[in-house]
Amino acid sequence: MKTTAKFYDSIDIQLKFLEQLKNIPSDQIDGLIGALRDFIYQADTKQKVIYGIGEGRSALALYDFLHQLLKYEQLFPATLDDPIRRYFDPDRSNMIVAATGSGTTESVINYLEDAHNLGAKEILITAKSDSPAFKKVQAHNGFAFLMEDIKLEKPSELAVMGSEFELKLCTLLNCVLPALDDGDNKLYYRQMEHFIENATLLKNIDKKYLRSWVEKLLNRRGHFIVDGVGRSGFVAKAFGMRIAHLGQQAYIKGDATTPSFVRGDVYIPISGSGDTREILEATMKARGKGVDVFPITVNESSGMVEKLKEWGYEDNIIFIPVLENDRGIFHDKTPSKIATTKMNQMRPSYSEINSYIFTNAVIASAIDFLGVEEKYMKQKHW
């Protein structure tokens, strides 16, 4: 029963993180909304480019936000990791949105200095007001937004070593998005309540089913290969990072160094719709190689679910609960990397944030299940 106990304790702690976001004073939320709106709607004939700057899972949380900024025709979201648009052009109108929980991430600090010297506007989101990054942005007259850590009474392993900032960052930015059109901060608080209501449903996952799923997932010697497209891909990468920190051999499907499927591996596709073409193709390929498939999805009537039922592996599926009215957010019936519509690209990340909270809690369970100490995970952490 230990595996399920730690899971639900972790869910409770992550809900506290979201409750903290709900209680951020309105003047602070107004400041963040205003800094973004001033850039997005400024009267400027230059192309506007907004860069997400971060490392690890902070970067992934920012990419979720950038993905949804595609709704603004006048704005080009970018990252310095993109090989096509990686070079910063001072002839454009530029903004940096940087995120670092500790405020000490060297690369982020260096990029902030570079951006300032090139005339870019700066927004920093951090958990530490006494950090070098916070002080630097203030010295640059940029906008620094503070999300202080909660002092946890329970063991830190339940927060999965650093998950607090990344979860709060992703949820904060998702809730700011609805307010960017007219500046009404009430939309932020309304959206935050909605995310909390969705996340609370994770406590209803059946304990017996969950324990069996976790034990089957972790009791193996092969590779862990995670996969996802779009924002689900960000969740998958974050999950893969933490599996690697447990000392397991974890890979991201499609990366240059990811090995081919072999018997004994486990393939973990994360797909809200369960109908994404690339995920269905990889699921078929994995099964053809004798690989165990453990999908994480929302849609109970998807093509991926039908395949697992056909193969007799329905018990390998985890269904992420979301509110009934939110189950229709997947507008595309057969999405792919090229065919996904703009409506689907801009939908709120209800399924992704619930999947992120779920996978964090699975790692908290895995720490207990595998007997891994946090100091060992820190050695594996960059």
N, C-alpha and C positions, 0 to 999 in steps of 0.2 A: 504493500500500500504506500510505501514511501514515495514512489514515483508520482502517484497522483496527488499526494499531499503537497509536495513541493510545487507541483504545477499550479494548483489552485491558490496557494499562498502567493506565488509569483503574479498571478492574474490580479489578486487583490492589491498588491503593491503597485502594479502598473496602472490600475484604476486610480490610485492616489496621485500618480503623476499627472493624469488627465484632469483630475479634480483641481490640482494646483493651477493648471492652465485656465480653468474656468474662473478662478479667483484673481487673475491678474488685473490690476486696476485699469480702468478704461482709458486713463490718460496715457498709459504706456502702450496700450493697443492702438490708440489714436496716433501715437508717434510713429509706430511701425507702418501703419496703413498710410499715413501721410507721406512718409519718406518714399514708399514705393509708388504712390499715386503721383507725387511730384515728378518722378522720373518718367513713368509710363505716359502721362498726359502732357508733359512739357511741350511747348510750341517749338519744335525743332525739325528742320528739314533733313537732318542727318539720320542715318539708320541708327536705331536704338538697340544696343546689345546689353543683355544682363547676364553676367557670368556667375555661376555657382562655384564657390571655392571651399573645399573641405577635404578631409582625408577619411578613408574607411567608411563606416556606416553614416557618419555625418554627411559625407558627400552623397551617399545614396538617398538620404532624406531630402537633400537639396534638389537632387535630380527629379524626384517626384514632383516637387513644386515647379521646377522649370518646365516639366512636361505639360503641366496644366496652364502655364503662361502662354502656350501656343494660341490661346483664345484671342490674344491681342495681336491684330494684324500688323501694328506698327512696331512690334517688339520681336527681337530675335534672341531666344534663350540659348545659352552656350556654356560649355565647360572647357577648361584648358586641357582636358583629357581627350577631347574630340580631335582626331588627326586631320579632319577636314577644315575646322575653324579654330584651330588651337592658338593662333597668333593674335595677340591683342593689338588692335588698330586704333591709335589715338585720334584719327580723323573721324571716327564715329562718335556717337554719344554713348558713353559706357557707364555701367554700374557694376560694382562687385557686391554680391551677397555672400559673405563668408560665415562659416560656422565652425566653432571649435569649443567643445565643452570645457576643457581645461584652460583655454586661452593661451596655451603654450606651444601649440603645434607649429613647429618651425617653418614648414613650407607655407602655411597660411599667413603667418606673420610677414614672411618675405614677400609673398604676393600682394599683401595689403600695402606694403611700402612701395613696391613696383607700381601698383595701380594708382596710388596717390601721386607719385612722381609723373605719371602719364595723364593726370587730370581726371581720373574716374571718380564718380561718387561712390561712397562706401557705406554698406550696412554690415554690422557684425552682430551675430547672435552667439552668446556665450553663457556659461554658468558662473564665471569668476570675474568679479569687478576689480580685483587686484592683479589681474593677469596682464602680461605684456601686450596681448592683442587688444584688450579693452582699452588700455592706456594709449596705445598707438592710434586707434580710431578716434578716440576723444581728442588727441593732439592734432589729428587731421581735420577736426570739425566734421567728422562723419557721424553716423547714427549707430549707437551701440545699444543693443537690446539684451537685457539680463534675464535669464531663467535660472535662478539659483537651485542647487540640488536640495532635495528633501533629505533630512536626517533620518535615516532608516533605523528602526528599533530592531528589526529582524536581520538575520545574516545577509550580507551583501550579495551572496551568490543568487539570491532570489531575484535580484535586479539584473542578473547576468552581466556583471562587470562592464559598466559603461552604457548599458541599454537605456538608462533614464534620459539622458540628453537627446539621443537620437530619436527616441519615441516622441518626446515632447516637441522636438524640432519639427518633425514631419507633421504631427497633428496641429501644432500651432499654425504652420504655413497653410495647411489645408483649410483651417478655419478663417484665416485672414483673407483668403482668395475671394469669397463671396462679397466682402466689403470693399474690394478694390474698385468696383464700378462707381459706387456713389459715396464711399467713405463712411457708411453707417456702421459703427462698431457693434450695434445690436445684432447684426448678421453674424459677426464673429462668435458672440456668446450663444446664439441660437444654434449655430453649427457645432459648437463645442458640446452642447448638451446632447446633440444628436449622435456624435461620435461616442460619448460616454454611454449612452443608452445602448448603442450597438455593441460596444466592448463588454458591457455587463453580461451580455448573452453568453460569452465564453465560459462563464461559471456554470452553465447548464450542460456542458459536454459530459456525457455519461462516464463515470469514473472507471467502471469495469472495462468498457470499450477502450478508453484512453490508455489504461494500464497495459492492455494487451497490445495496442498499437505501438506504444513507446518501446515495449520489450522486444517486439518483432523487429522494429526499425533498428534498434541499437545492437542487438545480439548477432553481430556478423563481423567478418574480417575483411570484406572487400571494400571497394571505394564507395564513397557517398557522392553522387552526382546530382546536383540541384539544378533546376531549370525554371525559367519564367520569361515571358515576353512583356516589354513595356514596364509599367510600374510593378507588376508582379515579379518581374525580373530583378528589381531592386530588392524586394523582400527575399527572394531566393538567394541573391548574393550575400545579403546580411546573414542569412541562416547558414550558408556555406562557410562564411568567415568563422562563426561561432563553433560549428562542428569541427573545423580545423583547430580551433583553440582547445578543444577537448582532447586533441592528440590523434584525431582520426584523419584518414586520407580523404579530403573533401575537394571536389572540383566543380567548376561552373560549366554546364553544357555549352559547347561552342567555343570555349577559350582555346587558344593555340596549344596549350600544354595539357589539355584534358585528354586522358587516354580513351580508347574505344571501350564500349561496353563489353564486359566479360561476365560469365556466370559467377555469382557470388557478390556482385555489385548491387547497389540499391539506387534506383532512379527516383528522385523526389521532385515531380513537377508541381509548381504553384501556379494555378490558373483559376481566377474567379469564375470565368464563364465555363471552363472545361471544354471549350470548343475551339481554342486557338489552334490554327492549322499546324504550326511548327511543333506544338506540344503533342498533338495527336500523332504526328509522324514519328516523333522521338519515342513516344509511348509504345508504338507498334514495333519500332526497331529494338527497343530495350527488351520487350517481351520475347522477340524473335531470337535474342541472344541469351535467353534464360535469366534475365535480370529481374529482380523484384521491383515492382512499381508501387510507390506509396504516394498517391496524389493528395494534394491539399487544395480544396476547391469550395465554391459556394453553391454551384448549380447542381442539383441532384438529378437532373434529367439531361445531362450533357453527353456528347459523344464519348468523352473519356470515361465517364461513369458506366456507360453502356458496355464499353470494351472490358472494363474490369469485372463487371457482372458476368459477361459472356465467358470470361476466363476462370470464373469462380474465385475471384480475389476481391470481392466487394468489401470484405473486412479490412482491406488495406487502405481504404479511403477515409480521409478526415474531411468532414463537411464543416466549414467555417460558418457559424451562424451569423446572420445579419437580419435586421428588421424586415418584416414582410414587404413593406412598401419600398425597400431598397433592393429587392431581388431583381427588379427590372432595369437596373442601371446598365446592364450589358446589352447595348443596343444592337451590336453586330452579331449575327447568327453564326458566321464563319469567319472570324477575324484572323488576320495574319499581320506580319510586320509591314506589308505594303498596302493591304486592303482595309485596315482599320479606319473607321470614319472619324471625323473631327468631333462628333458628338460623344463618341466613346472615349476619345483621348482626353476630353475635358471634364468627364464625370468626376465626382468626389471619390476619394480613395477609401471608401468604407470597407470594402473587402480586403484591401491591401493592409490597412492599419490593423484590422482584426487578425489578419494572417500574421502580421509582424508581432503582435502581442502573443499570439498562440505559439509561434516558433521561439520567442524568448522564453516562454514558460516551459516549452519542451526542453530547451537547453538547461534550465534550472533543474528539471527532473533528471536530465542526463548526467548532470554533475553528481547527483546523489546515486543514480543507478550505476554509473561507472566508477564511482569513488574517486573522482578527480578533485584535487584541491585548487582553490582559486590562484594560489601562487604559481602553480604549474600553468594555468591558463594565461597568466600575465607573461610568463616566459615565452609563450607562443604568440602573444599579441605584439603587433608592431609598436 
